[in-house]
Amino acid sequence: MDSPIFEQILNNFELNRSLEKPVYLQLAEIILSLIKTGKLQSGQKLPGSRNLGDLLKINRITVSKAYEELQTQGWLESFVGKGTFISSYLPEYHPEALQESQPQFFQKKAGFEIDHKDYLTSFSPVTAKLYLDDGFPDPKLAPLHELYRAYRNQLTRGGLYDKFGSYSYPDGSVFYREAISNYLNETRALKTTFHNILSVRGTLMGINLVCSGLIEPGDVIVSGFPGWGRAESNFVHAKARHIMIPVDEHGLVVDELKTICEKQQVRMVYVTPHHHYPTTVSLRIDRRLELLRLAKEYRFIIFEDDYDFDFHYSHRPLLPLASADENGMVIYCGSFSKSLSPAFRMGYLAASENVIEHLSKVRLLLDRQGDHILDNAMGEILNDGTVQRYLRKTLVIYEQKRDFFCRQLNDELKDAVKFTVPVGGMSVWTQFDRSIDVEHLAKKALTKGLYISDGRAHQYPRFNENALRLGFASPSFDELQKSVAILKTLL
């Protein structure tokens, strides 16, 4: 190719020696762009490295390296004594009119169709300085130093090949599963061994694994309304028939479930019996026993999501359904994300051995194995009592925060809100007066630096109490007071 013509083509491109990217790669990208846009055609000869180097005022070796890079990728071919050419194997491109070059970015939109689902929602992290969140623990209280120490120990102890040299069990390390098994047996009266435990990265992963491994399209899944949207999205994604039944002040209305079971086969019931999400009510004992009886009679799975077992203030926590399950019907799920911090993705499923074996095989399709190092570190601070001491300490602090926050709500917002002091958990189910648009309130609060939910997640066709979950555990006492003051001003 004549140098004047090539010089004209290169006028719109610039080599920048101040960039971290080597100049030869910049040149290679320019030539590749010219090929892809049809400005250089298959079979065309390129200037020699010396001529192009003189043209661009760069070293000929730089040009040679650019040619070699493109030749390795198959875009160019070189012949001894003849020179370097655009590969003859490329399809013919139709030249485009020269125009001002635009920065090259990766595509924003794919060339193929995506079937967008309404239940697939996005997530925006909370960035406000003040927050009454969904009910998260205070990360300032988490045993971070002890967890760091335990994690470091895992990295420095012997047996490196066993830890890092190969893949390990998809259901989790034996050490972690034994620690979880002992912990559940001591604190929740379960009767497990490590064979009954599967390590997961959190409750959502546990739900997704169960839906993937045990639910077929068309299977009936029953849960209560209002409920947890993330779980419900998993049911829809699994192509299950999702039936919702009411939740009242005593928890899931089990009589409604019995009526459904008499008419059709139910595959699974999802329930949060300790503190129902989002209303925080506990499932009454007669309903607990009836739910277990129905599961035995109609052979359906009970997925027990016990997301905040450790935080019950009026008396000892209610024992899980799994502790009274004598027929292998309950899959019990827990997570340390709601005990320590949502940032730590550590959880577990407890179920019959054949269920765990099956779900561990399903897990291989999604995630070869979990983070065994972090799991083992967690197992270590479970075994040495760190977690138990942390929970005893935080239980006192969260109860004080609950009482303080509820007093603030009652003193400052008594004409605008109604609530029942929760016996456990980390949030207050707060009903706003019907005259208040909670979605608009959330937007106004954000302009004042306060995050609260807009309430849409808790609205259903047959349920809308104009209510929000207002978390009290993660803010300080001062932040709780300031948050309520902002709401008072807005209301």
C-alpha positions in Angstrom: 0.0 0.0 0.0 1.3 3.5 -0.9 2.5 5.4 2.1 0.6 8.6 1.3 -2.7 6.6 1.2 -1.9 4.8 4.4 -0.8 8.2 5.9 -4.3 9.6 5.0 -6.0 6.6 6.6 -4.0 7.0 9.8 -4.7 10.7 10.2 -7.6 10.1 12.5 -5.5 7.9 14.8 -3.0 8.8 17.4 -0.3 6.8 19.3 -0.1 7.9 22.9 3.2 7.1 24.5 1.9 8.3 27.9 -0.5 5.4 28.2 0.3 2.3 30.1 -0.7 0.2 27.1 2.5 -0.4 24.9 2.7 1.5 21.6 2.9 -1.7 19.6 -0.4 -2.9 21.0 -2.0 0.5 20.2 -0.8 0.2 16.6 -2.1 -3.3 16.4 -5.5 -2.2 17.6 -5.5 0.6 15.0 -4.7 -1.8 12.1 -7.3 -4.2 13.4 -9.9 -1.4 13.5 -9.1 -0.6 9.9 -9.6 -4.2 8.9 -12.9 -4.6 10.7 -14.3 -1.4 9.2 -13.3 -2.4 5.7 -10.6 0.3 5.2 -8.0 -2.5 4.7 -9.1 -5.4 2.6 -8.1 -9.1 2.6 -4.9 -9.6 0.6 -3.8 -6.0 0.8 -0.1 -5.4 1.4 1.0 -3.3 4.3 4.0 -1.0 4.3 7.3 -2.4 5.4 8.1 -2.0 9.1 10.8 0.6 8.3 8.5 2.7 6.1 5.6 2.6 8.5 8.0 3.4 11.4 9.3 6.5 9.6 5.7 7.5 8.7 4.6 7.2 12.3 7.9 8.4 13.8 8.3 5.2 15.8 10.9 2.5 15.9 10.6 -0.2 13.2 10.9 -2.9 15.9 7.6 -1.5 17.4 6.0 -1.9 14.0 7.3 -5.4 13.7 5.9 -6.3 17.1 2.5 -5.0 16.1 2.6 -7.0 12.9 3.7 -10.1 14.8 0.8 -9.7 17.3 -1.8 -9.5 14.5 -0.2 -12.4 12.6 -0.4 -14.5 15.7 -4.1 -13.8 15.9 -4.6 -14.6 12.3 -5.3 -11.2 10.9 -2.1 -10.8 9.0 0.2 -13.2 7.0 3.8 -12.7 6.1 5.8 -14.2 3.2 9.6 -14.1 3.0 10.8 -11.7 0.3 7.3 -10.4 -0.4 6.2 -8.6 2.7 3.2 -8.5 5.1 -0.4 -8.8 3.9 -3.9 -8.7 5.3 -4.9 -12.4 5.7 -6.4 -13.9 2.6 -8.7 -16.0 4.7 -10.7 -13.1 5.9 -14.2 -12.4 4.4 -14.6 -9.4 2.1 -15.5 -6.2 3.9 -17.3 -3.4 2.2 -15.3 -0.2 2.7 -17.0 2.6 4.7 -16.6 6.3 4.1 -13.9 7.9 6.2 -15.3 9.6 9.2 -14.1 11.0 12.4 -13.0 8.2 14.7 -15.0 7.6 17.9 -13.7 6.0 21.1 -14.3 2.2 21.0 -16.3 0.8 23.9 -17.8 -2.6 24.5 -21.3 -2.9 23.3 -24.2 -1.7 25.5 -26.7 -4.0 23.8 -26.2 -7.6 22.8 -27.0 -8.7 19.3 -29.3 -11.5 20.5 -32.7 -11.3 22.2 -33.1 -11.5 26.0 -36.5 -12.6 27.4 -36.8 -10.1 30.2 -38.7 -11.5 33.3 -40.6 -9.2 35.6 -39.4 -11.1 38.6 -35.8 -10.5 37.8 -35.1 -7.2 39.6 -32.0 -5.1 40.1 -30.4 -4.0 43.3 -29.0 -0.6 44.4 -26.8 -0.5 47.5 -27.7 2.0 50.3 -25.5 5.1 50.1 -27.3 7.4 52.5 -25.6 8.4 55.7 -28.6 7.4 57.8 -30.6 4.3 57.3 -33.4 2.3 58.7 -32.7 -0.8 56.7 -34.4 -4.2 56.4 -33.0 -5.4 59.7 -29.3 -5.9 59.3 -26.8 -6.5 62.2 -24.3 -3.8 63.2 -21.0 -4.6 61.5 -19.2 -2.6 64.2 -20.0 -5.3 66.7 -19.0 -8.3 64.5 -16.0 -10.3 65.7 -13.9 -9.2 62.8 -10.5 -9.5 64.6 -11.3 -13.0 65.6 -12.4 -14.0 62.1 -9.3 -12.4 60.6 -7.1 -14.4 63.0 -8.9 -17.6 62.2 -8.7 -16.9 58.5 -5.0 -16.2 58.7 -4.5 -19.4 60.6 -6.0 -21.3 57.8 -3.6 -19.7 55.3 -0.5 -20.4 57.4 -1.0 -23.9 58.8 0.4 -27.0 57.2 -1.2 -29.3 54.6 -1.2 -26.7 51.9 -1.9 -29.1 49.1 -4.9 -30.5 50.9 -6.2 -26.9 51.2 -5.1 -25.3 48.0 -3.7 -27.9 45.6 -6.9 -29.3 44.3 -10.7 -29.1 44.4 -12.5 -30.4 47.5 -16.0 -31.4 48.6 -18.8 -29.5 46.9 -20.9 -29.8 50.1 -18.2 -28.0 52.2 -15.2 -29.0 54.2 -15.8 -31.7 56.9 -14.4 -29.3 59.5 -17.0 -26.6 58.8 -19.8 -29.1 58.5 -18.9 -30.7 61.8 -18.7 -27.3 63.5 -22.2 -26.4 62.1 -23.6 -29.7 63.1 -22.4 -29.4 66.7 -23.6 -25.8 66.8 -27.1 -26.6 65.6 -27.4 -29.6 67.9 -26.4 -27.5 70.9 -28.4 -24.4 70.2 -31.4 -25.6 68.2 -31.9 -29.2 69.5 -31.3 -30.7 66.0 -29.9 -34.2 65.7 -27.4 -34.0 62.9 -24.0 -35.2 61.9 -21.8 -33.5 59.3 -23.5 -35.7 56.7 -26.6 -33.7 57.2 -25.0 -30.3 56.5 -24.4 -28.5 53.1 -22.4 -25.3 53.0 -24.0 -22.5 51.0 -23.2 -18.9 50.4 -26.4 -17.7 52.0 -30.2 -18.3 52.2 -30.8 -17.4 48.6 -28.3 -20.0 47.4 -30.0 -22.6 49.6 -33.4 -21.7 48.1 -32.1 -21.8 44.6 -30.4 -25.1 45.1 -33.6 -26.7 46.5 -35.6 -25.2 43.6 -33.1 -26.5 41.1 -32.7 -29.9 42.6 -36.1 -30.8 44.0 -38.7 -28.7 42.1 -40.1 -29.6 38.7 -42.0 -27.3 36.4 -45.6 -27.2 37.5 -44.9 -28.3 41.1 -47.0 -26.4 43.7 -45.1 -24.3 46.2 -47.0 -22.6 49.0 -45.8 -19.6 51.0 -47.4 -16.8 53.0 -48.3 -13.2 52.1 -46.8 -10.8 52.7 -43.5 -12.6 52.1 -40.0 -12.4 50.8 -39.8 -11.4 47.2 -36.4 -13.0 46.5 -37.7 -16.4 47.6 -40.8 -15.9 45.6 -38.8 -15.0 42.5 -36.9 -18.3 42.8 -40.2 -20.2 42.8 -41.3 -18.5 39.6 -37.9 -19.0 38.0 -38.2 -22.7 38.7 -41.5 -22.6 36.8 -43.4 -23.8 39.9 -47.1 -23.0 40.6 -46.8 -20.5 43.4 -49.8 -20.3 45.7 -49.8 -17.7 48.5 -51.9 -17.9 51.7 -52.5 -15.4 54.4 -50.3 -14.6 57.4 -52.0 -13.2 60.5 -50.8 -12.2 64.0 -50.1 -15.9 64.8 -48.1 -16.7 61.6 -49.0 -18.7 58.5 -52.7 -19.7 58.4 -52.1 -23.4 58.2 -55.8 -24.2 57.8 -55.6 -22.6 54.4 -52.7 -24.9 53.6 -54.8 -27.9 54.6 -57.6 -26.9 52.2 -55.1 -26.7 49.3 -53.6 -30.1 50.2 -57.0 -31.7 50.1 -57.5 -30.5 46.5 -54.0 -30.9 44.9 -50.5 -32.2 45.5 -48.2 -29.7 47.2 -44.5 -30.2 46.7 -43.0 -27.6 49.1 -44.1 -25.0 51.7 -41.7 -22.1 52.4 -42.0 -20.7 55.9 -40.1 -18.4 58.3 -41.7 -19.6 61.5 -39.4 -18.0 64.1 -40.1 -14.4 62.9 -42.1 -14.3 59.8 -40.7 -12.1 57.1 -41.6 -9.2 56.9 -44.1 -8.9 59.8 -41.8 -10.5 62.5 -44.7 -12.6 64.0 -43.9 -16.1 65.3 -45.8 -19.2 64.2 -47.9 -20.4 67.1 -47.3 -23.8 68.6 -50.5 -25.4 67.4 -49.8 -24.3 63.8 -46.3 -25.6 64.0 -47.4 -29.0 65.0 -50.2 -29.0 62.4 -47.7 -28.0 59.7 -45.5 -30.9 60.6 -48.5 -33.3 60.6 -49.6 -32.1 57.2 -46.1 -32.5 55.8 -46.1 -36.1 57.0 -49.6 -36.8 55.7 -49.3 -35.1 52.3 -45.6 -35.7 51.8 -44.5 -32.2 51.0 -41.1 -30.5 51.8 -41.0 -27.8 54.5 -38.3 -25.3 53.7 -37.6 -23.6 57.0 -35.8 -20.3 56.6 -34.6 -19.5 60.1 -32.8 -16.2 59.2 -32.6 -14.7 62.7 -32.9 -17.5 65.2 -30.3 -16.0 67.5 -32.2 -12.7 68.2 -35.2 -13.3 70.5 -35.6 -10.9 73.4 -38.6 -11.8 75.6 -37.5 -15.4 76.2 -35.4 -18.1 74.7 -35.7 -18.5 71.0 -38.4 -20.8 69.7 -36.9 -24.1 68.6 -37.0 -24.7 64.8 -39.6 -27.0 63.1 -36.6 -29.1 62.2 -36.0 -30.0 65.9 -39.4 -31.7 66.0 -39.2 -33.3 62.5 -39.2 -37.1 62.9 -40.0 -37.9 59.3 -37.3 -36.1 57.3 -39.7 -33.5 55.8 -37.8 -30.3 56.8 -34.9 -28.7 55.0 -33.5 -26.2 57.5 -31.6 -23.1 56.3 -29.6 -20.6 58.2 -27.1 -17.9 57.5 -24.4 -15.9 59.3 -25.2 -12.9 57.0 -28.0 -11.9 59.4 -25.8 -12.6 62.5 -22.5 -11.0 61.5 -22.9 -9.0 58.4 -24.5 -9.3 54.9 -21.0 -9.0 53.5 -20.1 -12.5 54.8 -21.6 -15.1 52.5 -21.7 -18.1 54.8 -24.7 -20.3 55.4 -25.9 -23.9 55.6 -28.7 -26.3 54.8 -29.5 -29.1 57.2 -31.5 -32.0 55.9 -31.6 -35.8 55.6 -28.3 -37.3 54.3 -29.7 -38.3 50.9 -31.1 -34.8 50.4 -27.7 -33.3 51.1 -25.9 -35.7 48.8 -28.3 -34.9 46.0 -28.1 -31.1 46.5 -24.3 -31.2 46.6 -24.4 -32.8 43.1 -26.7 -30.0 42.0 -24.4 -27.5 43.5 -21.6 -28.7 41.2 -23.5 -27.3 38.3 -23.6 -23.9 39.8 -20.5 -23.6 42.0 -17.8 -26.2 42.2 -17.3 -25.6 45.8 -17.7 -22.8 48.4 -14.9 -20.8 50.1 -13.5 -23.6 52.3 -10.9 -21.3 53.8 -13.6 -18.8 55.0 -15.9 -21.7 56.1 -13.1 -23.2 58.1 -12.3 -19.9 59.7 -16.0 -19.6 60.7 -15.8 -23.2 62.0 -12.9 -22.3 64.2 -14.6 -19.3 65.9 -17.7 -21.5 66.4 -15.6 -24.2 68.1 -13.8 -21.8 70.4 -17.0 -20.0 71.5 -16.3 -16.7 69.8 -19.6 -16.6 67.9 -21.6 -17.6 71.0 -20.0 -14.8 73.1 -20.6 -12.3 70.3 -24.3 -13.3 70.1 -24.8 -13.0 73.8 -23.3 -9.5 73.8 -25.2 -8.3 70.7 -28.5 -9.6 72.0 -28.3 -7.2 74.9 -27.4 -4.3 72.7 -30.0 -5.0 70.1 -32.7 -5.3 72.8 -31.7 -1.9 74.1 -31.8 -0.4 70.6 -35.2 -2.0 70.0 -36.6 -0.4 73.1 -35.0 2.9 72.4 -36.3 3.0 68.8 -39.8 1.9 69.7 -39.9 4.7 72.3 -38.8 7.2 69.7 -41.5 6.0 67.3 -44.1 6.1 70.0 -43.1 9.6 71.3 -42.4 11.3 68.0 -44.6 9.6 65.4 -47.6 8.2 67.4 -50.1 10.0 65.3 -48.6 8.6 62.0 -47.6 5.0 62.7 -48.8 1.9 64.5 -46.6 -1.0 65.5 -46.2 -3.9 67.9 -42.9 -4.1 69.7 -41.2 -7.2 68.2 -40.3 -10.1 70.5 -37.3 -10.7 68.3 -35.4 -9.9 65.1 -33.8 -6.6 64.1 -36.7 -4.6 62.6 -40.1 -3.1 63.5 -43.0 -3.8 61.2 -44.4 -0.3 61.1 -47.8 0.6 59.6 -48.2 4.2 58.4 -51.5 6.0 58.4 -53.3 5.5 55.1 -53.1 9.2 54.3 -49.3 8.8 54.0 -47.8 7.8 50.7 -44.8 5.7 51.9 -43.2 5.6 48.5 -43.2 9.4 48.3 -42.0 9.5 51.9 -39.0 7.3 51.1 -38.0 9.6 48.2 -38.3 12.7 50.4 -36.4 11.0 53.2 -33.5 10.2 50.8 -33.1 13.9 50.0 -32.6 14.4 53.7 -29.9 11.7 53.8 -32.1 9.0 55.3 -32.8 5.6 53.6 -36.0 3.7 54.2 -37.8 1.2 52.1 -40.5 2.5 49.7 -42.8 -0.3 50.8 -43.5 -1.8 47.3 -41.8 -5.1 48.2 -44.5 -5.7 50.8 -47.5 -5.0 48.6 -49.6 -7.8 47.1 -52.9 -7.9 45.3 -54.7 -9.0 48.5 -52.4 -7.3 50.9 -51.3 -3.7 51.4 -51.0 -2.5 55.0 -49.0 0.6 54.0 -46.2 -0.8 56.1 -42.4 -0.9 56.1 -39.7 -2.8 57.9 -37.6 -0.3 59.9 -34.4 -1.8 61.0 -32.9 -0.7 64.3 -29.9 -2.9 64.8 -27.3 -1.4 62.5 -27.6 2.3 63.3 -26.3 3.8 66.5 -28.6 5.3 69.2 -27.8 8.8 67.9 -28.5 7.7 64.3 -31.8 6.2 65.3 -32.9 9.4 67.0 -31.8 11.5 64.0 -33.7 9.2 61.6 -36.9 9.5 63.6 -36.5 13.3 63.7 -36.2 13.4 59.9 -39.4 11.3 59.5 -41.2 13.6 62.0 -40.2 16.6 60.0 -41.4 15.1 56.8 -44.7 13.9 58.3 
